[in-house]
Amino acid sequence: MINDANRIVFKFGTNILRNEEGEISLTHMYSFIEDIASLRKKGKEVLVVTSGAVGIGAKKLKVDTSTSNVLKQAAASVGQQILMRIWQDGFEKYGISVAQILVTEDDFSNRKKYLSLRNTLSKLLELGIVPIINQNDAVLPSELVHVCFSDNDKLSAIVASKLDADLLVMVSDIDGLFDKNPKEYPDAKKIDVVEKVTAKIEKLASGASLGGRGGMITKLSAAKVVNLSGLYAMIVNGKKPRIIKRIFEEENVGTLFLPNKILSHKKRWIAYATNIMGEITVNAGAKSAIIDKQKSLLAVGIVDVKGDFKAGEIVSIFDENHEEFARAMVNYSSDECKKIMGAHSHEIENILGYKGDDDVVVKDNLVIL
Ligand code: GLU
């Protein structure tokens, strides 16, 4: 099953690329490179999402970046090329070329940029090159540093799902998902396979010590995104020797998340849009029509509209308890939605002075989360 994965995204967290002293862990990196090289030899396509630029740059500059975003950005710029040099030298030993791709969320949400990025990445894979991807920290508006993709788990999930990978492997310093917090409970057991990332599963990660950037919560969200796109996801511990090789020998390492629902490209685009332009709140009747009867969203069920969006843009759909339960591409702008909310479809023409769609969102443009 895992062995059949042809296009694989590996995400390496900062903690696994550095040792306790904060220096680059060459032992880890070279072991990952060796195993990836042997996957390449078998004809598999590999993309790497690497973290570590900020941490490694801070170490080099001997600065504490914890209170300054601009210092983080400066450190990332220094660390990025140190990191790249190692990836490049390492892969070169196996005759494999690498490419550096630095991206921001905007590169995925702007369709033109996204298509161009997708073409470039596809071409690199076709040429047998391993793309090494990280967030372009240097160009982010300072207040958005680490808010944008917020973490590389999310970036790796977006890359994997938008590039039609088969498997996302998040390599971190934890063995996988446990049934209880393993730091508090010595009898905690690793969960080998998760069929679906449900609210119950998400609860397992909600302990404070497991949360935070790059913690279990972000890994579960990443797994959820890729599973919904029809991909497998794994969380494995990169501190375990030859972990990548062992995954493909189908040893029971880490936690495997099974794909559970395959969304079309268009629906993925809607569900994982990075630019949500507004919010529509609907009443219980509309929520149940959408979820239980797979119906479109009509103006009559709308109780509130927030944000400034145009027809064709993506909005979040909330229920009256302020829980987001769907995302959708709307047929009307926010101004129009505000005017027609609560109205029956046959009244729309009277209210707006022109005849628009009967549905505010057609069911094909609606994804239940
Ligand atoms: N772009 C960040 C870095 O290279 C990584 C962010 C993250 O690990 O979530 O340091």
Residues whose N, C-alpha, C, O or C-beta is under 5 A from the ligand:
A	BS01	LIG	T50 S51 G52 A53 V54 G55 N134 Q135 S150 D151 N152 G214
